[in-house]
Structure formats: C-alpha cells, structure tokens
C-alpha cells in the first residue's frame, strides 16, 4: 500500500527541482542612479516583445481595478495649483477617491511626464498596479525619464507578481489517496509549473532596471517565491496518507528539500530589493514592511526586525508650514526625490522627510559642513533610522562621524552617537542575519557609551539604559543564568526611569522575560547536576 505512493513522493521532488531556478547570489551594492536621459521606448514597428511579460499562469486583476484605470486624466477643474492639488490628493485616505484626485494631475506641466501615473500605480492596491501602469507604457508616447519608465515597468510586473501563487488548487471530494494522485498529476502539477514559470519570467526584468525600480520588482519577486513555498507546504494530504508515518514523513521531506532552492531564491531577491530601497533612502514603505514581515516568518528566529524595539527620542511634529514640507511628509521617497530635488534643504524640510525617507538625490547634494546643528541632528537621526530598519553598520558608523561634528551635541544626539558606536560593529546588512545565523555580531554588545549616558541626569538617560540592556539581550552568552539575572535588573532600572507608559511596560516585560530565562537555565543546571553522579563518590 505504501509502495504505490513512492512515485508521487519522487515526482514532488523532481517537479519542484525542475521548476526552481538557480539560487540568486547574495546582494551586491547597486551602481549609482543614472542621470535623466532622453531615452525613448522602442518604435512600435520594432517592438517584438512586450515591455512586461504576461505569463499564462497570472490571474487577471480584480474587477474593482478597472475603476482605477477608468479615471480620466483630464485637466483638474478645481483651479488649484498642481502642487497644492497634489498635497490635497495625498491627504485622501480612500484609495479610489485619492486616485481620482491624482488622475487629473497627469497633464500638469509642473510634473515630469509619467511621474503622476507611476504615483497612482504606487498608491493603488498592489494587485491593480499593472492595470494603471501598462496603458501608460504605450510605445507611441514621447520619451520618459528612464527612471520613471523603469518604475512603471517594475510596478506593472509587481502587480502581476502579487497575484501569482495566491492560492493553490484544492482537492475536492472524495479526499482519498487515489484521487490525490490523480489531482496531483492533472491539476496541482500544471499549477506548480505555471506559477513557477510566471515568477521566473516577471522577475527576469529586474537586472536591467534602474535602482528604485529594481528594488520594487525584487521585493515583489521575493515575496512571490516565499508565498509559493508557504502555499505548497500547506497542500493537505488525504487522511490515509497523513496517518501513515512513513508516507507523511517521506512526502514532506521530499517537499522541503525540493522547495529549499526557491525559498533561498525568494530570500535573496527580497534582500536585494531591501538593499536597493535602502540606498534610495526609503524609511517608511508598505512593501518594505511586507518584506521584513515575511522574511521574519519564513526565517523564524533570524530577526531582521531585531532593532525595531530600540527606544529613540520622540521627534517634534512634522512641520506643515510650506508646500515643500507638506510634500516631503506625504510623498513616497522616490517621488519626493523628483519634486524636491532643487528645494533648499533645511532642518524643517529634513524633519518632514523623516516621515517617509531621505531621497538619494537630496542626500547626495547635502553638505554637512553647511548645515546648522539642528539639521545635522536630523540627518544623524535619518542615518540611525535607516541603519536599524535595514541593519546597516555603515549607517551607524556615519551617524557616529556626523554626530561628532556638532558644535554643541544635545542629549538626543549623544544617544544617537552611543547607539551608533555599538551598532557600527553589528551586521553589515540584513543578509548577515539571514545568511549567517540568528545572533548578531558580538560587537553589538559593546554598550559602554550607552551605560555612561544612562548614568547622567537628562532626558536621554532612561532611553540609553533600556537600549544598552536590549542590545545585550541580542548577544547573550550560552547557558549563563547570571547574565540574564543582571539583564533583568538592567531592564527593571530602566523601567523605573522611563516616563512614557508604553515604554515602562516594555521595560518591565523585558525584565520579567529575562528573569524567567535565568530561572529556566538554573532549573536546567540543577536537573543536570541531579542526574550526574558525584565525582566524590567512592567506587564500590
């Protein structure tokens, strides 16, 4: 009875191995962003392949996506200046109404051609992105800035990738071994092959794209691959198979072995995407959060979000006095880089940009020696934020260097410098955590400067006390209950000094968890000592 199932187990391994492309290489630093050019799409008569593949296995967009594509790109009727109208549109929370408000700005000469259409595809539901982006990629249009056209291509491909491997076919009744074998050959196998081919064809666009577009596509390709793995693992076996230990274990062992290359490929693609977006200065972005969340789930224990719980000083409210500040706080980073590229960068604008990110085009023209201390402090904060979001040691090292250039560093800047001093010895980037194991480099536990700041009497001292304890918790020695007892005391001391209720609770919870870890280690040591004969016992 069991032998009749072994061919299916073998087929699972061969099928996934055959459809899994080679594992991507670890992320490499991207090249510098190209300057705007007069690059034009291919003439219609010469265009032999579509700009964005349309694989057979990709489901069509949801019906509601057509309402976005149907919004007319007519001139706005309200008479507001285009940038003011853009701010008003970005403040609309409903996605369909916001897209309608944005659509009439596409013809405004103040905006580069295609930028508003890309923004619409960016802000629409991800599964609708191709319905918006593809119509604008008509090769008869005038030439676009290369970065904008590549972003439209990436968003279109990302929209299609978001619908790939959304749900595997389900076996209907009767749910038995014979029908499962037939279902596997007639339905599940073609679905697996089609979805794998779709992911491969769409993600193959990535290497030729400009940096931001490459990041967008790489993340969505990585998410599709990892989603593919999760869905394939979730396909249930009939009860008579799942109850047979040999069959069940053989099936899932073959499945896991076959899926491992695709899981690694998805991980590497997501890491490449995160690296690209980090270089572009992106701090807050839904796709970054989706990638970090899924990577943490697939590689449980290898915490790409390990630094999220660090406590930082509360920033002042984002300024809203000028149109530029409003745009800086609302626009996704890539688009802010276009519309604010020539705006004078002062402390208020930097504070507004911290809401979403500091575009590469703006960061490259900043001269720290020409910034006042307030602007320098915000630039240091931007480096700290990017460093902890993407686990980038170089950002922490830059934060230390820049904070040392302030004439009169505030307690907040002292905290940034102390954090940077510890974390510049941490992971090179997120790939270090996912490729080399869950523990951070031991240098992350060098918290001397944080301890010194914690001993002072200023508003940053309690934050420094918590952060020092938290960083130590990320690099614990093995089986050392004394370490965890001391750590519990550190968290408890921070909890007494912290003022914000949610911060006090976090510190108290951390203290309690450290104490429980210490107890578990001591109990384990006691249990071992009771099982080990005394070395002083006399031989009979």
Residue pairs with C-beta under 8 A, 6 or more apart in sequence:
2 244
2 246
2 247
4 177
5 177
5 181
5 241
5 247
5 251
6 250
8 180
8 181
8 184
8 251
9 247
9 250
9 251
9 254
10 254
11 184
11 185
11 189
12 184
12 251
12 254
12 255
12 258
13 254
13 255
13 257
13 258
14 258
15 189
15 192
15 193
15 258
16 192
16 232
16 255
16 258
16 259
16 262
17 258
17 261
19 192
19 193
19 196
19 197
20 196
20 258
20 259
20 261
20 262
20 265
21 200
21 261
21 262
21 265
22 261
22 265
23 261
23 264
23 265
23 268
24 264
24 265
24 268
24 269
24 272
25 268
26 268
26 271
26 431
26 435
27 268
27 271
27 272
27 274
27 275
27 429
27 431
28 272
29 275
29 279
30 211
30 214
30 275
30 276
30 279
31 211
33 147
33 210
33 211
33 212
33 280
33 360
33 361
34 146
34 147
34 210
36 145
36 146
36 147
37 145
37 146
38 143
39 143
39 144
39 146
39 149
40 142
40 143
40 144
41 47
41 51
41 137
41 139
41 141
41 143
41 144
41 149
42 139
43 139
44 139
44 140
47 139
51 137
51 139
51 153
51 156
52 130
52 134
52 137
52 153
52 156
52 157
52 160
52 202
52 205
53 157
53 201
53 202
53 204
53 205
54 160
55 160
55 194
55 197
55 198
55 201
55 202
56 194
56 198
57 164
57 191
57 194
57 195
57 197
57 198
58 160
58 163
58 164
58 198
58 202
59 163
59 164
59 166
61 127
61 128
61 130
61 131
61 159
61 163
62 125
62 127
62 128
64 96
64 128
65 124
65 125
65 127
65 128
65 131
66 131
67 96
68 95
68 96
68 99
68 120
68 124
68 128
68 131
68 132
69 128
69 131
69 132
69 135
71 99
71 100
71 103
72 103
72 104
73 103
73 104
73 106
73 107
73 117
74 103
74 104
74 107
75 104
75 107
75 108
76 82
76 85
76 104
76 105
76 108
77 104
78 85
80 88
82 105
82 108
82 110
82 111
83 110
83 323
83 327
83 339
84 323
85 101
85 104
85 105
86 102
86 105
86 111
86 116
86 327
87 323
87 326
87 327
87 330
88 101
89 98
89 101
89 102
89 105
90 98
90 327
90 330
90 331
91 330
92 98
92 101
95 123
95 124
95 125
98 123
99 120
99 123
99 124
99 132
102 116
102 119
102 120
102 123
103 116
103 120
105 111
105 116
106 116
106 117
106 120
108 116
111 339
112 144
112 145
112 148
112 338
113 141
113 142
113 144
113 145
113 148
114 136
114 144
114 145
114 148
114 149
114 152
115 145
115 148
115 335
115 338
115 339
117 132
117 133
117 136
117 152
118 133
118 148
118 151
118 152
118 155
118 335
119 331
119 332
119 335
120 132
121 128
121 129
121 130
121 132
121 133
121 152
121 155
121 156
121 159
122 129
122 151
122 155
122 332
122 335
123 332
124 132
126 158
126 159
126 162
126 220
126 287
127 159
127 162
127 163
128 159
129 155
129 156
129 158
129 159
129 162
130 155
130 156
130 157
130 159
130 160
131 159
132 155
133 152
133 153
133 155
133 156
133 159
134 156
136 152
137 149
137 152
137 153
137 156
144 152
146 210
147 210
147 212
147 213
148 338
150 209
150 210
150 212
150 213
150 214
151 210
151 212
151 213
151 216
151 334
153 205
153 209
153 213
154 205
154 206
154 209
154 212
154 213
154 214
154 216
154 217
155 216
157 202
157 203
157 205
157 217
157 220
158 216
158 217
158 219
158 220
160 198
160 202
161 198
161 199
161 202
161 203
161 217
161 220
161 221
161 223
161 224
162 220
162 223
162 224
164 195
164 198
164 199
164 202
164 224
164 227
164 228
165 195
165 199
165 224
165 227
165 228
165 231
166 227
166 231
167 231
168 188
168 191
168 231
168 232
168 234
168 235
169 183
169 187
169 188
169 191
171 179
171 180
171 183
171 187
171 236
171 238
175 238
175 239
176 238
176 240
177 238
177 240
177 241
179 238
180 237
180 238
180 241
188 235
192 232
195 228
196 228
196 262
199 221
199 224
199 225
199 228
202 217
202 221
202 224
203 217
203 218
203 221
203 224
203 269
205 217
206 214
206 217
206 218
206 221
206 269
206 272
207 214
209 217
211 276
211 279
211 280
211 360
212 276
212 277
212 280
212 334
214 272
214 273
214 276
215 272
215 273
215 274
215 275
215 276
215 277
215 280
215 282
216 273
216 277
216 287
217 273
218 269
218 270
218 272
218 273
218 276
219 269
219 270
219 273
219 274
219 277
219 287
219 288
219 290
219 291
220 273
220 287
221 266
221 269
221 273
222 265
222 266
222 267
222 268
222 269
222 270
222 271
222 272
222 273
222 291
223 266
223 270
223 290
223 291
223 294
224 266
225 262
225 263
225 265
225 266
225 269
226 263
226 266
226 267
226 270
226 294
226 295
226 298
227 294
228 262
228 266
229 259
229 262
229 263
229 266
229 298
230 298
232 255
232 259
233 252
233 255
233 256
233 259
236 242
237 247
237 248
237 251
241 247
241 248
241 251
242 248
263 298
266 298
267 295
267 298
267 299
267 434
270 291
270 294
270 295
271 295
271 429
271 430
271 431
271 434
273 287
273 291
274 288
274 291
274 292
274 390
274 430
275 390
275 429
275 430
275 431
277 285
277 287
277 288
278 386
278 389
278 390
278 392
278 429
279 360
280 333
280 334
280 337
280 357
280 359
280 360
281 333
281 337
281 357
281 358
281 359
281 360
281 362
281 363
281 382
281 386
282 288
282 332
282 333
282 334
282 356
282 357
283 333
283 354
283 356
283 357
283 358
283 382
283 385
283 386
283 389
284 355
284 356
284 357
285 332
285 333
285 356
285 357
288 389
292 304
292 305
292 389
295 304
295 430
295 434
296 302
296 303
296 304
296 305
299 434
301 438
302 433
302 434
302 437
302 438
303 433
303 438
304 391
304 430
304 433
304 434
306 391
306 433
306 440
306 474
307 387
307 388
307 389
307 391
307 423
308 388
309 470
309 506
310 388
310 419
310 467
310 470
310 471
311 463
311 466
311 467
311 470
311 498
311 503
311 506
312 381
312 384
312 385
312 415
312 416
312 463
313 411
313 412
313 415
313 459
313 460
313 463
315 351
315 354
315 381
316 351
318 325
318 329
318 351
318 352
318 354
318 355
319 325
319 348
319 351
319 352
320 326
320 329
321 348
322 348
324 340
324 343
324 349
324 352
325 348
325 349
325 352
326 352
327 336
327 339
327 340
328 336
328 340
328 349
328 352
328 353
328 355
328 356
329 352
329 353
329 355
329 356
330 355
330 356
331 339
331 340
331 356
332 356
332 357
333 356
333 357
333 358
333 359
334 359
336 353
336 356
336 357
336 359
336 362
337 359
337 360
337 361
337 362
338 361
340 349
340 359
340 362
341 359
341 361
341 362
343 349
345 362
345 365
345 366
345 375
346 375
347 371
347 372
347 374
347 375
347 378
350 358
350 375
350 378
350 379
350 382
351 378
353 359
353 362
353 382
354 378
354 381
354 382
354 385
357 386
358 379
358 382
358 386
366 379
368 376
368 379
368 402
368 405
369 405
371 379
373 406
373 407
373 408
373 409
376 402
376 403
376 405
376 406
377 403
377 406
377 409
377 410
377 412
377 413
377 416
379 402
380 399
380 402
380 403
380 413
380 416
380 417
381 412
381 416
383 395
383 396
383 398
383 399
383 402
383 420
384 395
384 396
384 399
384 416
384 419
384 420
386 392
386 395
387 393
387 394
387 395
387 396
387 399
387 420
387 423
388 423
390 429
390 430
391 426
391 427
391 429
391 430
391 432
391 433
392 427
392 428
392 429
393 423
393 424
393 425
393 426
393 427
393 428
393 429
394 424
394 428
396 419
396 420
396 421
396 422
396 423
396 424
396 426
397 420
397 424
398 420
399 416
399 417
399 419
399 420
400 417
400 420
400 421
400 424
403 409
403 413
403 414
403 416
403 417
403 420
404 417
406 413
409 417
411 453
411 456
411 458
411 459
411 460
411 461
412 459
412 460
414 453
414 460
415 450
415 453
415 460
415 463
415 464
415 467
417 449
418 447
418 449
418 450
418 452
418 453
418 464
418 467
419 450
419 467
421 446
421 449
422 443
422 444
422 445
422 446
422 447
422 449
422 450
422 471
423 444
423 471
425 441
425 443
425 444
425 446
426 440
426 441
426 443
426 444
427 433
427 440
427 441
432 441
433 440
439 474
439 475
440 474
440 475
441 475
442 475
444 471
444 474
444 475
445 471
445 472
445 474
445 475
447 467
447 468
447 471
447 472
450 464
450 465
450 467
450 468
450 471
451 464
451 468
453 460
453 461
453 464
454 461
454 462
454 464
454 465
454 468
454 494
455 461
461 497
462 494
462 497
462 498
462 499
462 503
463 498
465 490
465 493
465 494
465 497
466 491
466 494
466 498
466 503
466 506
466 507
466 510
468 490
469 487
469 490
469 491
469 494
469 510
470 510
472 487
472 490
473 487
473 510
473 514
476 483
476 484
476 487
477 483
479 521
479 524
479 525
480 521
481 517
481 518
481 519
481 521
481 522
481 525
482 518
483 518
484 514
484 515
484 517
484 518
484 521
485 514
485 515
485 518
487 514
488 511
488 512
488 514
488 515
488 518
489 511
490 511
491 507
491 508
491 510
491 511
491 514
492 507
492 508
492 511
494 507
495 504
495 507
495 508
495 511
498 504
498 507
